[in-house]
Amino acid sequence: MPGECPGYGAKNKHGRWTVACVGEVSKYKGSRILAEMQMLILNHGWPIDLIIIGICSDKETKWIVPETGKYNPEELPEILYSHQVSAVTLPFIWPETFSYVTNELCAIGVPVVTFNIGAPAERIRNYEKGLIVKELTAKDMLIGIECLLRKHAQYPWSHPNNDY
């Protein structure tokens, strides 16, 4: 298994970045932004593969980005590893007072990009591997993701069990 995952910030075996959205993705948690991001990626050739680590509950955008299904929080590091995730986007468009997912991602050490709204932005503001996007658009989120990935491409994967 060592060497299978290129590490956070690195490209996957297809030469593309895998960017995940983690949790239950709804309209308020950015499902429409995620769908717009997927369209921009496909139409403009961005080297990004999107995936939802979790589920999408928005019926209008459910089938646009592949999803892994529900997961237990203790499985998250292994799921990120197995999908060769380079970074995570949290395209929430509604302010949350607390975000377990954001805390879990920071504890794992994955680069995270979010909008400047609520608890995720507050947590990411002082996180070395985080970036806050000011404009609530899919294009700005993609630009933020690319900037963060280029900045953190040197970070190696640190498997949660330190076995790799």
Phi and psi in radians as a Rosetta constraint file:
Dihedral C 1 N 2 CA 2 C 2 CIRCULARHARMONIC -0.985 0.35
Dihedral N 2 CA 2 C 2 N 3 CIRCULARHARMONIC 2.387 0.35
Dihedral C 2 N 3 CA 3 C 3 CIRCULARHARMONIC 1.559 0.35
Dihedral N 3 CA 3 C 3 N 4 CIRCULARHARMONIC -0.178 0.35
Dihedral C 3 N 4 CA 4 C 4 CIRCULARHARMONIC -1.187 0.35
Dihedral N 4 CA 4 C 4 N 5 CIRCULARHARMONIC -0.722 0.35
Dihedral C 4 N 5 CA 5 C 5 CIRCULARHARMONIC -1.707 0.35
Dihedral N 5 CA 5 C 5 N 6 CIRCULARHARMONIC 2.199 0.35
Dihedral C 5 N 6 CA 6 C 6 CIRCULARHARMONIC -1.220 0.35
Dihedral N 6 CA 6 C 6 N 7 CIRCULARHARMONIC -0.313 0.35
Dihedral C 6 N 7 CA 7 C 7 CIRCULARHARMONIC 1.839 0.35
Dihedral N 7 CA 7 C 7 N 8 CIRCULARHARMONIC 2.800 0.35
Dihedral C 7 N 8 CA 8 C 8 CIRCULARHARMONIC -1.062 0.35
Dihedral N 8 CA 8 C 8 N 9 CIRCULARHARMONIC 2.337 0.35
Dihedral C 8 N 9 CA 9 C 9 CIRCULARHARMONIC 1.576 0.35
Dihedral N 9 CA 9 C 9 N 10 CIRCULARHARMONIC -0.273 0.35
Dihedral C 9 N 10 CA 10 C 10 CIRCULARHARMONIC -1.600 0.35
Dihedral N 10 CA 10 C 10 N 11 CIRCULARHARMONIC 2.832 0.35
Dihedral C 10 N 11 CA 11 C 11 CIRCULARHARMONIC -1.463 0.35
Dihedral N 11 CA 11 C 11 N 12 CIRCULARHARMONIC 2.732 0.35
Dihedral C 11 N 12 CA 12 C 12 CIRCULARHARMONIC -1.397 0.35
Dihedral N 12 CA 12 C 12 N 13 CIRCULARHARMONIC -3.063 0.35
Dihedral C 12 N 13 CA 13 C 13 CIRCULARHARMONIC -1.153 0.35
Dihedral N 13 CA 13 C 13 N 14 CIRCULARHARMONIC -0.202 0.35
Dihedral C 13 N 14 CA 14 C 14 CIRCULARHARMONIC -1.712 0.35
Dihedral N 14 CA 14 C 14 N 15 CIRCULARHARMONIC 0.119 0.35
Dihedral C 14 N 15 CA 15 C 15 CIRCULARHARMONIC 1.339 0.35
Dihedral N 15 CA 15 C 15 N 16 CIRCULARHARMONIC 0.370 0.35
Dihedral C 15 N 16 CA 16 C 16 CIRCULARHARMONIC -2.164 0.35
Dihedral N 16 CA 16 C 16 N 17 CIRCULARHARMONIC 2.777 0.35
Dihedral C 16 N 17 CA 17 C 17 CIRCULARHARMONIC -1.520 0.35
Dihedral N 17 CA 17 C 17 N 18 CIRCULARHARMONIC 2.397 0.35
Dihedral C 17 N 18 CA 18 C 18 CIRCULARHARMONIC -1.739 0.35
Dihedral N 18 CA 18 C 18 N 19 CIRCULARHARMONIC 2.065 0.35
Dihedral C 18 N 19 CA 19 C 19 CIRCULARHARMONIC -2.024 0.35
Dihedral N 19 CA 19 C 19 N 20 CIRCULARHARMONIC 2.178 0.35
Dihedral C 19 N 20 CA 20 C 20 CIRCULARHARMONIC -1.850 0.35
Dihedral N 20 CA 20 C 20 N 21 CIRCULARHARMONIC 2.623 0.35
Dihedral C 20 N 21 CA 21 C 21 CIRCULARHARMONIC -1.976 0.35
Dihedral N 21 CA 21 C 21 N 22 CIRCULARHARMONIC 2.217 0.35
Dihedral C 21 N 22 CA 22 C 22 CIRCULARHARMONIC -1.904 0.35
Dihedral N 22 CA 22 C 22 N 23 CIRCULARHARMONIC 2.366 0.35
Dihedral C 22 N 23 CA 23 C 23 CIRCULARHARMONIC 1.940 0.35
Dihedral N 23 CA 23 C 23 N 24 CIRCULARHARMONIC -2.797 0.35
Dihedral C 23 N 24 CA 24 C 24 CIRCULARHARMONIC -1.597 0.35
Dihedral N 24 CA 24 C 24 N 25 CIRCULARHARMONIC 1.973 0.35
Dihedral C 24 N 25 CA 25 C 25 CIRCULARHARMONIC -1.600 0.35
Dihedral N 25 CA 25 C 25 N 26 CIRCULARHARMONIC 2.109 0.35
Dihedral C 25 N 26 CA 26 C 26 CIRCULARHARMONIC -2.160 0.35
Dihedral N 26 CA 26 C 26 N 27 CIRCULARHARMONIC -3.115 0.35
Dihedral C 26 N 27 CA 27 C 27 CIRCULARHARMONIC -1.004 0.35
Dihedral N 27 CA 27 C 27 N 28 CIRCULARHARMONIC -0.715 0.35
Dihedral C 27 N 28 CA 28 C 28 CIRCULARHARMONIC -1.356 0.35
Dihedral N 28 CA 28 C 28 N 29 CIRCULARHARMONIC -0.334 0.35
Dihedral C 28 N 29 CA 29 C 29 CIRCULARHARMONIC -1.746 0.35
Dihedral N 29 CA 29 C 29 N 30 CIRCULARHARMONIC 0.336 0.35
Dihedral C 29 N 30 CA 30 C 30 CIRCULARHARMONIC 1.622 0.35
Dihedral N 30 CA 30 C 30 N 31 CIRCULARHARMONIC 0.393 0.35
Dihedral C 30 N 31 CA 31 C 31 CIRCULARHARMONIC -1.053 0.35
Dihedral N 31 CA 31 C 31 N 32 CIRCULARHARMONIC -0.648 0.35
Dihedral C 31 N 32 CA 32 C 32 CIRCULARHARMONIC -1.260 0.35
Dihedral N 32 CA 32 C 32 N 33 CIRCULARHARMONIC -0.647 0.35
Dihedral C 32 N 33 CA 33 C 33 CIRCULARHARMONIC -1.088 0.35
Dihedral N 33 CA 33 C 33 N 34 CIRCULARHARMONIC -0.775 0.35
Dihedral C 33 N 34 CA 34 C 34 CIRCULARHARMONIC -1.061 0.35
Dihedral N 34 CA 34 C 34 N 35 CIRCULARHARMONIC -0.737 0.35
Dihedral C 34 N 35 CA 35 C 35 CIRCULARHARMONIC -1.110 0.35
Dihedral N 35 CA 35 C 35 N 36 CIRCULARHARMONIC -0.743 0.35
Dihedral C 35 N 36 CA 36 C 36 CIRCULARHARMONIC -1.118 0.35
Dihedral N 36 CA 36 C 36 N 37 CIRCULARHARMONIC -0.675 0.35
Dihedral C 36 N 37 CA 37 C 37 CIRCULARHARMONIC -1.053 0.35
Dihedral N 37 CA 37 C 37 N 38 CIRCULARHARMONIC -0.774 0.35
Dihedral C 37 N 38 CA 38 C 38 CIRCULARHARMONIC -1.065 0.35
Dihedral N 38 CA 38 C 38 N 39 CIRCULARHARMONIC -0.711 0.35
Dihedral C 38 N 39 CA 39 C 39 CIRCULARHARMONIC -1.136 0.35
Dihedral N 39 CA 39 C 39 N 40 CIRCULARHARMONIC -0.739 0.35
Dihedral C 39 N 40 CA 40 C 40 CIRCULARHARMONIC -1.097 0.35
Dihedral N 40 CA 40 C 40 N 41 CIRCULARHARMONIC -0.732 0.35
Dihedral C 40 N 41 CA 41 C 41 CIRCULARHARMONIC -1.044 0.35
Dihedral N 41 CA 41 C 41 N 42 CIRCULARHARMONIC -0.835 0.35
Dihedral C 41 N 42 CA 42 C 42 CIRCULARHARMONIC -1.189 0.35
Dihedral N 42 CA 42 C 42 N 43 CIRCULARHARMONIC -0.735 0.35
Dihedral C 42 N 43 CA 43 C 43 CIRCULARHARMONIC -1.319 0.35
Dihedral N 43 CA 43 C 43 N 44 CIRCULARHARMONIC -0.463 0.35
Dihedral C 43 N 44 CA 44 C 44 CIRCULARHARMONIC -2.039 0.35
Dihedral N 44 CA 44 C 44 N 45 CIRCULARHARMONIC 0.067 0.35
Dihedral C 44 N 45 CA 45 C 45 CIRCULARHARMONIC 1.235 0.35
Dihedral N 45 CA 45 C 45 N 46 CIRCULARHARMONIC 0.504 0.35
Dihedral C 45 N 46 CA 46 C 46 CIRCULARHARMONIC -1.077 0.35
Dihedral N 46 CA 46 C 46 N 47 CIRCULARHARMONIC 2.434 0.35
Dihedral C 46 N 47 CA 47 C 47 CIRCULARHARMONIC -1.429 0.35
Dihedral N 47 CA 47 C 47 N 48 CIRCULARHARMONIC 0.980 0.35
Dihedral C 47 N 48 CA 48 C 48 CIRCULARHARMONIC -2.279 0.35
Dihedral N 48 CA 48 C 48 N 49 CIRCULARHARMONIC 2.354 0.35
Dihedral C 48 N 49 CA 49 C 49 CIRCULARHARMONIC -1.910 0.35
Dihedral N 49 CA 49 C 49 N 50 CIRCULARHARMONIC 2.113 0.35
Dihedral C 49 N 50 CA 50 C 50 CIRCULARHARMONIC -1.600 0.35
Dihedral N 50 CA 50 C 50 N 51 CIRCULARHARMONIC 2.551 0.35
Dihedral C 50 N 51 CA 51 C 51 CIRCULARHARMONIC -2.601 0.35
Dihedral N 51 CA 51 C 51 N 52 CIRCULARHARMONIC 2.534 0.35
Dihedral C 51 N 52 CA 52 C 52 CIRCULARHARMONIC -1.754 0.35
Dihedral N 52 CA 52 C 52 N 53 CIRCULARHARMONIC 2.063 0.35
Dihedral C 52 N 53 CA 53 C 53 CIRCULARHARMONIC -1.554 0.35
Dihedral N 53 CA 53 C 53 N 54 CIRCULARHARMONIC 1.614 0.35
Dihedral C 53 N 54 CA 54 C 54 CIRCULARHARMONIC 2.405 0.35
Dihedral N 54 CA 54 C 54 N 55 CIRCULARHARMONIC -2.473 0.35
Dihedral C 54 N 55 CA 55 C 55 CIRCULARHARMONIC -2.347 0.35
Dihedral N 55 CA 55 C 55 N 56 CIRCULARHARMONIC 2.806 0.35
Dihedral C 55 N 56 CA 56 C 56 CIRCULARHARMONIC -1.960 0.35
Dihedral N 56 CA 56 C 56 N 57 CIRCULARHARMONIC 2.112 0.35
Dihedral C 56 N 57 CA 57 C 57 CIRCULARHARMONIC -1.679 0.35
Dihedral N 57 CA 57 C 57 N 58 CIRCULARHARMONIC -0.023 0.35
Dihedral C 57 N 58 CA 58 C 58 CIRCULARHARMONIC -1.525 0.35
Dihedral N 58 CA 58 C 58 N 59 CIRCULARHARMONIC 1.895 0.35
Dihedral C 58 N 59 CA 59 C 59 CIRCULARHARMONIC -1.086 0.35
Dihedral N 59 CA 59 C 59 N 60 CIRCULARHARMONIC -0.495 0.35
Dihedral C 59 N 60 CA 60 C 60 CIRCULARHARMONIC -1.259 0.35
Dihedral N 60 CA 60 C 60 N 61 CIRCULARHARMONIC -0.466 0.35
Dihedral C 60 N 61 CA 61 C 61 CIRCULARHARMONIC -2.104 0.35
Dihedral N 61 CA 61 C 61 N 62 CIRCULARHARMONIC 0.071 0.35
Dihedral C 61 N 62 CA 62 C 62 CIRCULARHARMONIC -0.941 0.35
Dihedral N 62 CA 62 C 62 N 63 CIRCULARHARMONIC -0.693 0.35
Dihedral C 62 N 63 CA 63 C 63 CIRCULARHARMONIC -1.655 0.35
Dihedral N 63 CA 63 C 63 N 64 CIRCULARHARMONIC 0.083 0.35
Dihedral C 63 N 64 CA 64 C 64 CIRCULARHARMONIC -1.437 0.35
Dihedral N 64 CA 64 C 64 N 65 CIRCULARHARMONIC -0.650 0.35
Dihedral C 64 N 65 CA 65 C 65 CIRCULARHARMONIC -2.045 0.35
Dihedral N 65 CA 65 C 65 N 66 CIRCULARHARMONIC 2.279 0.35
Dihedral C 65 N 66 CA 66 C 66 CIRCULARHARMONIC -1.099 0.35
Dihedral N 66 CA 66 C 66 N 67 CIRCULARHARMONIC 2.603 0.35
Dihedral C 66 N 67 CA 67 C 67 CIRCULARHARMONIC -2.258 0.35
Dihedral N 67 CA 67 C 67 N 68 CIRCULARHARMONIC 2.689 0.35
Dihedral C 67 N 68 CA 68 C 68 CIRCULARHARMONIC -1.602 0.35
Dihedral N 68 CA 68 C 68 N 69 CIRCULARHARMONIC -0.376 0.35
Dihedral C 68 N 69 CA 69 C 69 CIRCULARHARMONIC 1.749 0.35
Dihedral N 69 CA 69 C 69 N 70 CIRCULARHARMONIC 3.059 0.35
Dihedral C 69 N 70 CA 70 C 70 CIRCULARHARMONIC -1.082 0.35
Dihedral N 70 CA 70 C 70 N 71 CIRCULARHARMONIC 2.662 0.35
Dihedral C 70 N 71 CA 71 C 71 CIRCULARHARMONIC -2.510 0.35
Dihedral N 71 CA 71 C 71 N 72 CIRCULARHARMONIC 2.823 0.35
Dihedral C 71 N 72 CA 72 C 72 CIRCULARHARMONIC -1.607 0.35
Dihedral N 72 CA 72 C 72 N 73 CIRCULARHARMONIC 2.452 0.35
Dihedral C 72 N 73 CA 73 C 73 CIRCULARHARMONIC -0.930 0.35
Dihedral N 73 CA 73 C 73 N 74 CIRCULARHARMONIC -0.613 0.35
Dihedral C 73 N 74 CA 74 C 74 CIRCULARHARMONIC -1.199 0.35
Dihedral N 74 CA 74 C 74 N 75 CIRCULARHARMONIC -0.273 0.35
Dihedral C 74 N 75 CA 75 C 75 CIRCULARHARMONIC -1.506 0.35
Dihedral N 75 CA 75 C 75 N 76 CIRCULARHARMONIC -0.227 0.35
Dihedral C 75 N 76 CA 76 C 76 CIRCULARHARMONIC -0.965 0.35
Dihedral N 76 CA 76 C 76 N 77 CIRCULARHARMONIC -0.827 0.35
Dihedral C 76 N 77 CA 77 C 77 CIRCULARHARMONIC -1.022 0.35
Dihedral N 77 CA 77 C 77 N 78 CIRCULARHARMONIC -0.731 0.35
Dihedral C 77 N 78 CA 78 C 78 CIRCULARHARMONIC -1.201 0.35
Dihedral N 78 CA 78 C 78 N 79 CIRCULARHARMONIC -0.636 0.35
Dihedral C 78 N 79 CA 79 C 79 CIRCULARHARMONIC -1.152 0.35
Dihedral N 79 CA 79 C 79 N 80 CIRCULARHARMONIC -0.784 0.35
Dihedral C 79 N 80 CA 80 C 80 CIRCULARHARMONIC -1.035 0.35
Dihedral N 80 CA 80 C 80 N 81 CIRCULARHARMONIC -0.744 0.35
Dihedral C 80 N 81 CA 81 C 81 CIRCULARHARMONIC -1.105 0.35
Dihedral N 81 CA 81 C 81 N 82 CIRCULARHARMONIC -0.836 0.35
Dihedral C 81 N 82 CA 82 C 82 CIRCULARHARMONIC -1.174 0.35
Dihedral N 82 CA 82 C 82 N 83 CIRCULARHARMONIC -0.455 0.35
Dihedral C 82 N 83 CA 83 C 83 CIRCULARHARMONIC -1.661 0.35
Dihedral N 83 CA 83 C 83 N 84 CIRCULARHARMONIC 0.140 0.35
Dihedral C 83 N 84 CA 84 C 84 CIRCULARHARMONIC 0.932 0.35
Dihedral N 84 CA 84 C 84 N 85 CIRCULARHARMONIC 0.783 0.35
Dihedral C 84 N 85 CA 85 C 85 CIRCULARHARMONIC -1.220 0.35
Dihedral N 85 CA 85 C 85 N 86 CIRCULARHARMONIC 2.230 0.35
Dihedral C 85 N 86 CA 86 C 86 CIRCULARHARMONIC -1.537 0.35
Dihedral N 86 CA 86 C 86 N 87 CIRCULARHARMONIC -0.620 0.35
Dihedral C 86 N 87 CA 87 C 87 CIRCULARHARMONIC -2.826 0.35
Dihedral N 87 CA 87 C 87 N 88 CIRCULARHARMONIC 2.949 0.35
Dihedral C 87 N 88 CA 88 C 88 CIRCULARHARMONIC -2.149 0.35
Dihedral N 88 CA 88 C 88 N 89 CIRCULARHARMONIC 2.450 0.35
Dihedral C 88 N 89 CA 89 C 89 CIRCULARHARMONIC -1.926 0.35
Dihedral N 89 CA 89 C 89 N 90 CIRCULARHARMONIC 2.388 0.35
Dihedral C 89 N 90 CA 90 C 90 CIRCULARHARMONIC -2.099 0.35
Dihedral N 90 CA 90 C 90 N 91 CIRCULARHARMONIC 1.513 0.35
Dihedral C 90 N 91 CA 91 C 91 CIRCULARHARMONIC -1.492 0.35
Dihedral N 91 CA 91 C 91 N 92 CIRCULARHARMONIC 0.718 0.35
Dihedral C 91 N 92 CA 92 C 92 CIRCULARHARMONIC -1.093 0.35
Dihedral N 92 CA 92 C 92 N 93 CIRCULARHARMONIC 2.351 0.35
Dihedral C 92 N 93 CA 93 C 93 CIRCULARHARMONIC -1.971 0.35
Dihedral N 93 CA 93 C 93 N 94 CIRCULARHARMONIC 0.140 0.35
Dihedral C 93 N 94 CA 94 C 94 CIRCULARHARMONIC -2.257 0.35
Dihedral N 94 CA 94 C 94 N 95 CIRCULARHARMONIC 2.345 0.35
Dihedral C 94 N 95 CA 95 C 95 CIRCULARHARMONIC -1.211 0.35
Dihedral N 95 CA 95 C 95 N 96 CIRCULARHARMONIC 2.211 0.35
Dihedral C 95 N 96 CA 96 C 96 CIRCULARHARMONIC -1.768 0.35
Dihedral N 96 CA 96 C 96 N 97 CIRCULARHARMONIC 2.576 0.35
Dihedral C 96 N 97 CA 97 C 97 CIRCULARHARMONIC -1.464 0.35
Dihedral N 97 CA 97 C 97 N 98 CIRCULARHARMONIC -0.410 0.35
Dihedral C 97 N 98 CA 98 C 98 CIRCULARHARMONIC -2.700 0.35
Dihedral N 98 CA 98 C 98 N 99 CIRCULARHARMONIC 2.557 0.35
Dihedral C 98 N 99 CA 99 C 99 CIRCULARHARMONIC -2.331 0.35
Dihedral N 99 CA 99 C 99 N 100 CIRCULARHARMONIC 1.809 0.35
Dihedral C 99 N 100 CA 100 C 100 CIRCULARHARMONIC -1.042 0.35
Dihedral N 100 CA 100 C 100 N 101 CIRCULARHARMONIC -0.719 0.35
Dihedral C 100 N 101 CA 101 C 101 CIRCULARHARMONIC -1.048 0.35
Dihedral N 101 CA 101 C 101 N 102 CIRCULARHARMONIC -0.776 0.35
Dihedral C 101 N 102 CA 102 C 102 CIRCULARHARMONIC -1.064 0.35
Dihedral N 102 CA 102 C 102 N 103 CIRCULARHARMONIC -0.774 0.35
Dihedral C 102 N 103 CA 103 C 103 CIRCULARHARMONIC -1.100 0.35
Dihedral N 103 CA 103 C 103 N 104 CIRCULARHARMONIC -0.731 0.35
Dihedral C 103 N 104 CA 104 C 104 CIRCULARHARMONIC -1.081 0.35
Dihedral N 104 CA 104 C 104 N 105 CIRCULARHARMONIC -0.761 0.35
Dihedral C 104 N 105 CA 105 C 105 CIRCULARHARMONIC -1.138 0.35
Dihedral N 105 CA 105 C 105 N 106 CIRCULARHARMONIC -0.721 0.35
Dihedral C 105 N 106 CA 106 C 106 CIRCULARHARMONIC -1.150 0.35
Dihedral N 106 CA 106 C 106 N 107 CIRCULARHARMONIC -0.667 0.35
Dihedral C 106 N 107 CA 107 C 107 CIRCULARHARMONIC -1.129 0.35
Dihedral N 107 CA 107 C 107 N 108 CIRCULARHARMONIC -0.612 0.35
Dihedral C 107 N 108 CA 108 C 108 CIRCULARHARMONIC -1.276 0.35
Dihedral N 108 CA 108 C 108 N 109 CIRCULARHARMONIC -0.583 0.35
Dihedral C 108 N 109 CA 109 C 109 CIRCULARHARMONIC 1.724 0.35
Dihedral N 109 CA 109 C 109 N 110 CIRCULARHARMONIC 0.328 0.35
Dihedral C 109 N 110 CA 110 C 110 CIRCULARHARMONIC -1.452 0.35
Dihedral N 110 CA 110 C 110 N 111 CIRCULARHARMONIC 2.488 0.35
Dihedral C 110 N 111 CA 111 C 111 CIRCULARHARMONIC -1.097 0.35
Dihedral N 111 CA 111 C 111 N 112 CIRCULARHARMONIC 2.398 0.35
Dihedral C 111 N 112 CA 112 C 112 CIRCULARHARMONIC -2.300 0.35
Dihedral N 112 CA 112 C 112 N 113 CIRCULARHARMONIC 2.362 0.35
Dihedral C 112 N 113 CA 113 C 113 CIRCULARHARMONIC -2.104 0.35
Dihedral N 113 CA 113 C 113 N 114 CIRCULARHARMONIC 2.306 0.35
Dihedral C 113 N 114 CA 114 C 114 CIRCULARHARMONIC -2.522 0.35
Dihedral N 114 CA 114 C 114 N 115 CIRCULARHARMONIC 2.886 0.35
Dihedral C 114 N 115 CA 115 C 115 CIRCULARHARMONIC -1.393 0.35
Dihedral N 115 CA 115 C 115 N 116 CIRCULARHARMONIC 2.881 0.35
Dihedral C 115 N 116 CA 116 C 116 CIRCULARHARMONIC -1.457 0.35
Dihedral N 116 CA 116 C 116 N 117 CIRCULARHARMONIC 1.100 0.35
Dihedral C 116 N 117 CA 117 C 117 CIRCULARHARMONIC -2.416 0.35
Dihedral N 117 CA 117 C 117 N 118 CIRCULARHARMONIC 2.219 0.35
Dihedral C 117 N 118 CA 118 C 118 CIRCULARHARMONIC 1.108 0.35
Dihedral N 118 CA 118 C 118 N 119 CIRCULARHARMONIC -2.740 0.35
Dihedral C 118 N 119 CA 119 C 119 CIRCULARHARMONIC -1.039 0.35
Dihedral N 119 CA 119 C 119 N 120 CIRCULARHARMONIC -0.713 0.35
Dihedral C 119 N 120 CA 120 C 120 CIRCULARHARMONIC -1.014 0.35
Dihedral N 120 CA 120 C 120 N 121 CIRCULARHARMONIC -0.755 0.35
Dihedral C 120 N 121 CA 121 C 121 CIRCULARHARMONIC -1.138 0.35
Dihedral N 121 CA 121 C 121 N 122 CIRCULARHARMONIC -0.707 0.35
Dihedral C 121 N 122 CA 122 C 122 CIRCULARHARMONIC -1.060 0.35
Dihedral N 122 CA 122 C 122 N 123 CIRCULARHARMONIC -0.713 0.35
Dihedral C 122 N 123 CA 123 C 123 CIRCULARHARMONIC -1.245 0.35
Dihedral N 123 CA 123 C 123 N 124 CIRCULARHARMONIC -0.691 0.35
Dihedral C 123 N 124 CA 124 C 124 CIRCULARHARMONIC -1.326 0.35
Dihedral N 124 CA 124 C 124 N 125 CIRCULARHARMONIC -0.435 0.35
Dihedral C 124 N 125 CA 125 C 125 CIRCULARHARMONIC -0.889 0.35
Dihedral N 125 CA 125 C 125 N 126 CIRCULARHARMONIC -0.675 0.35
Dihedral C 125 N 126 CA 126 C 126 CIRCULARHARMONIC -1.918 0.35
Dihedral N 126 CA 126 C 126 N 127 CIRCULARHARMONIC 0.342 0.35
Dihedral C 126 N 127 CA 127 C 127 CIRCULARHARMONIC -1.680 0.35
Dihedral N 127 CA 127 C 127 N 128 CIRCULARHARMONIC 2.129 0.35
Dihedral C 127 N 128 CA 128 C 128 CIRCULARHARMONIC -0.988 0.35
Dihedral N 128 CA 128 C 128 N 129 CIRCULARHARMONIC -0.581 0.35
Dihedral C 128 N 129 CA 129 C 129 CIRCULARHARMONIC -1.801 0.35
Dihedral N 129 CA 129 C 129 N 130 CIRCULARHARMONIC 0.489 0.35
Dihedral C 129 N 130 CA 130 C 130 CIRCULARHARMONIC -2.075 0.35
Dihedral N 130 CA 130 C 130 N 131 CIRCULARHARMONIC 2.791 0.35
Dihedral C 130 N 131 CA 131 C 131 CIRCULARHARMONIC -2.530 0.35
Dihedral N 131 CA 131 C 131 N 132 CIRCULARHARMONIC 2.378 0.35
Dihedral C 131 N 132 CA 132 C 132 CIRCULARHARMONIC -1.887 0.35
Dihedral N 132 CA 132 C 132 N 133 CIRCULARHARMONIC 2.218 0.35
Dihedral C 132 N 133 CA 133 C 133 CIRCULARHARMONIC -1.701 0.35
Dihedral N 133 CA 133 C 133 N 134 CIRCULARHARMONIC 2.247 0.35
Dihedral C 133 N 134 CA 134 C 134 CIRCULARHARMONIC -1.371 0.35
Dihedral N 134 CA 134 C 134 N 135 CIRCULARHARMONIC -0.765 0.35
Dihedral C 134 N 135 CA 135 C 135 CIRCULARHARMONIC -1.529 0.35
Dihedral N 135 CA 135 C 135 N 136 CIRCULARHARMONIC 2.368 0.35
Dihedral C 135 N 136 CA 136 C 136 CIRCULARHARMONIC -1.500 0.35
Dihedral N 136 CA 136 C 136 N 137 CIRCULARHARMONIC 1.095 0.35
Dihedral C 136 N 137 CA 137 C 137 CIRCULARHARMONIC -2.257 0.35
Dihedral N 137 CA 137 C 137 N 138 CIRCULARHARMONIC 2.694 0.35
Dihedral C 137 N 138 CA 138 C 138 CIRCULARHARMONIC -1.105 0.35
Dihedral N 138 CA 138 C 138 N 139 CIRCULARHARMONIC -0.720 0.35
Dihedral C 138 N 139 CA 139 C 139 CIRCULARHARMONIC -1.087 0.35
Dihedral N 139 CA 139 C 139 N 140 CIRCULARHARMONIC -0.791 0.35
Dihedral C 139 N 140 CA 140 C 140 CIRCULARHARMONIC -1.139 0.35
Dihedral N 140 CA 140 C 140 N 141 CIRCULARHARMONIC -0.616 0.35
Dihedral C 140 N 141 CA 141 C 141 CIRCULARHARMONIC -1.116 0.35
Dihedral N 141 CA 141 C 141 N 142 CIRCULARHARMONIC -0.761 0.35
Dihedral C 141 N 142 CA 142 C 142 CIRCULARHARMONIC -1.114 0.35
Dihedral N 142 CA 142 C 142 N 143 CIRCULARHARMONIC -0.710 0.35
Dihedral C 142 N 143 CA 143 C 143 CIRCULARHARMONIC -1.103 0.35
Dihedral N 143 CA 143 C 143 N 144 CIRCULARHARMONIC -0.752 0.35
Dihedral C 143 N 144 CA 144 C 144 CIRCULARHARMONIC -1.065 0.35
Dihedral N 144 CA 144 C 144 N 145 CIRCULARHARMONIC -0.751 0.35
Dihedral C 144 N 145 CA 145 C 145 CIRCULARHARMONIC -1.058 0.35
Dihedral N 145 CA 145 C 145 N 146 CIRCULARHARMONIC -0.830 0.35
Dihedral C 145 N 146 CA 146 C 146 CIRCULARHARMONIC -1.090 0.35
Dihedral N 146 CA 146 C 146 N 147 CIRCULARHARMONIC -0.740 0.35
Dihedral C 146 N 147 CA 147 C 147 CIRCULARHARMONIC -1.055 0.35
Dihedral N 147 CA 147 C 147 N 148 CIRCULARHARMONIC -0.808 0.35
Dihedral C 147 N 148 CA 148 C 148 CIRCULARHARMONIC -1.136 0.35
Dihedral N 148 CA 148 C 148 N 149 CIRCULARHARMONIC -0.727 0.35
Dihedral C 148 N 149 CA 149 C 149 CIRCULARHARMONIC -1.152 0.35
Dihedral N 149 CA 149 C 149 N 150 CIRCULARHARMONIC -0.711 0.35
Dihedral C 149 N 150 CA 150 C 150 CIRCULARHARMONIC -1.133 0.35
Dihedral N 150 CA 150 C 150 N 151 CIRCULARHARMONIC -0.639 0.35
Dihedral C 150 N 151 CA 151 C 151 CIRCULARHARMONIC -1.191 0.35
Dihedral N 151 CA 151 C 151 N 152 CIRCULARHARMONIC -0.672 0.35
Dihedral C 151 N 152 CA 152 C 152 CIRCULARHARMONIC -1.830 0.35
Dihedral N 152 CA 152 C 152 N 153 CIRCULARHARMONIC 0.295 0.35
Dihedral C 152 N 153 CA 153 C 153 CIRCULARHARMONIC -1.066 0.35
Dihedral N 153 CA 153 C 153 N 154 CIRCULARHARMONIC -0.371 0.35
Dihedral C 153 N 154 CA 154 C 154 CIRCULARHARMONIC -1.433 0.35
Dihedral N 154 CA 154 C 154 N 155 CIRCULARHARMONIC -0.214 0.35
Dihedral C 154 N 155 CA 155 C 155 CIRCULARHARMONIC -1.248 0.35
Dihedral N 155 CA 155 C 155 N 156 CIRCULARHARMONIC 2.144 0.35
Dihedral C 155 N 156 CA 156 C 156 CIRCULARHARMONIC -1.362 0.35
Dihedral N 156 CA 156 C 156 N 157 CIRCULARHARMONIC 2.770 0.35
Dihedral C 156 N 157 CA 157 C 157 CIRCULARHARMONIC -1.185 0.35
Dihedral N 157 CA 157 C 157 N 158 CIRCULARHARMONIC 2.330 0.35
Dihedral C 157 N 158 CA 158 C 158 CIRCULARHARMONIC -2.083 0.35
Dihedral N 158 CA 158 C 158 N 159 CIRCULARHARMONIC 1.724 0.35
Dihedral C 158 N 159 CA 159 C 159 CIRCULARHARMONIC -1.083 0.35
Dihedral N 159 CA 159 C 159 N 160 CIRCULARHARMONIC 2.465 0.35
Dihedral C 159 N 160 CA 160 C 160 CIRCULARHARMONIC -1.013 0.35
Dihedral N 160 CA 160 C 160 N 161 CIRCULARHARMONIC -0.479 0.35
Dihedral C 160 N 161 CA 161 C 161 CIRCULARHARMONIC -1.614 0.35
Dihedral N 161 CA 161 C 161 N 162 CIRCULARHARMONIC -0.039 0.35
Dihedral C 161 N 162 CA 162 C 162 CIRCULARHARMONIC 0.958 0.35
Dihedral N 162 CA 162 C 162 N 163 CIRCULARHARMONIC 0.505 0.35
Dihedral C 162 N 163 CA 163 C 163 CIRCULARHARMONIC -1.552 0.35
Dihedral N 163 CA 163 C 163 N 164 CIRCULARHARMONIC -0.167 0.35
